[in-house]
Amino acid sequence: MNKKNYVLILVFVIGGIQSVIGQNNRITTNNSIGWYNFFGTFKISEKFGIHTEYQWRRNETITEWQQSLLRVGLNYNLNSRVQFRVGYGWIETYPYGEIPLNGMGRDFTEHRIFEMVQLSHKEGIVDLSHRFMLEQRFVGRYSSINETTEDEFPLLNRIRYMIRVQVPLKGNEIKDKTPYLAFYDEIFVGFGKNVNMNVFDQNRIGILLGYRFNKNIRIEGGYLNQTVQLGRQIEGQNVFQNNNGVILNTNLNFDLTKTNK
């Protein structure tokens, strides 16, 4: 598949998202967010590795909670282009913004199991990756206003697809001491009997400026747009959050096989 085809796919995905969220029968709220993320990979053998991450997601850029996300997983690298991952996520979501995600205006816990495959390849100086993720989400909810903690955890299924494009800002490849530019778009779609109004769950677009210090350390930051559809209506209208802000990522890679030799 050539570069023109990838551009067409990207335009089609973004255009489809815009048509879904561009309906008139909706309420839209706006929030200023800041996501500050750590990703750590620990190589334990030629094929296997441990994935760790923590995302400190804030509202009003940094002063209020939006979400706390901790995720761990086991990686299997089939080859340099194909990676599989299974894992678990623990997420705390807070009642941020004008219209909170929880209808009672409370925080709630989510326990998440996920399966992922990522396909990577290079076209000229462009690095491309496609990430497909399936999630089984046990999302806490309150059966009544009298409950002080979540007493129900219904299963919500979700599928995600992300395309990411990276280009070096000097030379022909991203190697040590190389700045780079990255763009990604990720769409989330819910399915199953417990999905309510938000079959289209959310979409994220990021534009990042990064720097690879060496094979162990990479840092990037930039702009993030998150469009979220709530799972309920208000006065017969769908509710969307339009969240814009900054994102900072720290990526560390550790090769534990060398320390064991």
N, C-alpha and C positions, 0 to 999 in steps of 0.2 A: 504494500500500500504506500503510495507516494505522499508527499507533504500536502498537496492540494486536496487529497481525499480526507486527510486528518482535519484540515481547516474546515471542510464542508461538514464533517461530522460534528465538530465543535460548534459551528454556527447553528446547525440543526438542533443540538441539545439545548443551547442557550435560548434559541428562538422558541422552542417548545415550552421551556420554563416560563419565559416571559408571557406567552399566551395563556398559560395556566393561571399565573398570578395576576394577570392583567384584567381580570373580570371586574365588573362594576359592583357586584353584590359582595362587598367586602369592607372590613374595617382595617385600617393600617396604622400601626404604631411604630415609632422610631426610637431606637436606643443607641447610645454610644458605648461600644464595648472595647475591651482589651484582653487579648488572649496571650498568656505567657507560658510557654510549653517547654518541657524537657523530654527528650527521646534518647534512650540508651539501649544499645544492642551489645550482647555478650556472646561472642562466638565460642562454643564449647566443643565443637568437632568440625570436621570438614563440611558436613551437611547441616548440622543443627546449631541453633542459637537461641538465646533468650531475649525476648523483647520486653522493654519496660518503658512506661511513659507516665508523666503527670502533667495535666493541663489545668492551670490556674486561670479560670475564665471570670472576668470581672465586668460589671456594668459601670456606667459613668467613667469609662476608661480604666479606672483602677480602684475607685473608692468603695464600691459596693460589690457584693457577691452576685455572679450570674450562675456559675456552675463550677463544681469541683469534679475532675475526672481522673481516675487512676485506672490504668490498664496494663495487664501483663499477658504475655503469650509465648508460645513455642514456635520458632521458625524452622522450616525445612527448605533448604535451597536445592531445588532440582538441578539447576545449573545457573549460570550467571544472569540469565534472562527471566527465570521463573522462580518465584518464591511463594511458599504456602505458609499460613499462620493460623493457629487456633489459640483462643485465649478467653480471658475473663475481664470484665470491666465493672468498677464500682463507681457510681455517679451520684452526686448530690446536686439537686437543682433547687434554686432559691426563688422566692417570689419577687423577681425584679421587674422593672418597667411598669407602664401604665395598666396593662392587662396581663397578669401573671399566667404562666402556663397552667398552674393548678387553679381550678375554678373557685376554691375556697381561699386562695391567696396564701397558701402554705408551701413550705419546702417539702420535697419528697425524695426518696431514695430509689435508685434503679440498680438492679443486678443484671448484668448483660453477659451472654455467651456469644462469641463470634467466630466465624470462619472466613478466611481471606485468601485470595490468590492475587499476586501482582505480576504483571508482564511488563518487561522493560526491553527497550531496543533503542538504537541510535540511527538517525537519518542525517547524514552530513555532520554538522556541528550540533545538531539538536538531539537532546536526550528526551525520550518519551517514556511514560509509564502509564499503565492502565491498572487500576485497583478495583477489584470486585469484592464486596464484603456482604456476608449474610449475618444478620443479628437476631438473636432470640432475647427479647427484652422483658424482664419482669419488673414492671413499673409500679411503684407503690402508690396507693390511693387510699382515701378516707371514705368509708362507707356512709358516714354521717358527720355532721358538724360537731357532734359530741365526742368524737374520737380524738385523742391527743397524739396518736402515732398512726402510721399507715397500718391498716389491718387487712388489706387485700393487695395481691401482687399479680394481676392478670398478665398473660403472655401477649406481647405485641411483637409481630415479625416485621423486619425491615430489610430491604436490600439497598445497597449503595454502589454507585459507580463514580470513580474519580479519574479524570485525565489530567496529567501534569506534564508540562513542557519546560525544559531547562536549556538555556544557551549560555556559553561562556562569554564574558565581556572582554576577554583577551585570549588569543590562541584559538585552537580548534577543539579543545576538550577541557572538561572541568577536572583539573588535577590540583596538586598542592599549590597554595598561594594564588588561587584563581578566584576572582569575583565572578558572579553569574547572576542572571536574571531568570526568574521562574514565574510561571502562571499555572493555576489549576482551577478546575471547576468540578464540583462534586454534587450529585443529585441523590436524594434519599426518597425512597418510595416504600410506604407501609402496605402490608397485606395481611390477610387472615381475618377471622371472625370478630376480633376485638378492635379492629381499626374503625375509627369513627369518621370524622369529616376530613381527616388529613391523610388520604391515600398519597397525595403529594405531601411529604413531610417537611422537607426543607431543601435548600440549595445553598452552597457556599462557593464564593469566588475569591481567590487570593492572588495578589500580585506582590512578589517578593524580590528583594535584593539580598543576595547571599554571598558568603565568602567561605571557601574551603581552605582552612589553615594547613591541614594534612589529612591523611586517611582516617585519623581518629576524631577530628574536631571540625564541625561545620556549623556556622551560625547564619541565620537569615531572619529578615524582618520586613514588614511592609503593611499593605492595606488588605483588610478582610471585609467582605460583605456576606452577611448571613440572612437569608430569608426563611422564616419559620412560619408554617401554618399550624394554628392551634387545633386540637382535636375536638373542639366544641364551637358552636355558633353563639352569637349574642344578638338577640332580636332578629333571628333569621339570617344573619349575615356571617360569612366566614371571616375569621380574624387572622391577620398576618402581622408578624413582627418584621420590621426592616432594620436590621442591626448592622451598623457600620463602625469600623474602628481599626485598631492596630493589632498586629500579630507578631510575636517574637518567638523563634524556635531555636533551641540549642540541641544539636545532634552529636552524640558521642558514641564511638564504636570501640569496643574492647575485645581483643583477641586473647581469650583465656587459654587457648591451646599452646601458645608460646610459653606461658608462665609454668605450664605443667611439664614442659620438657626438661 
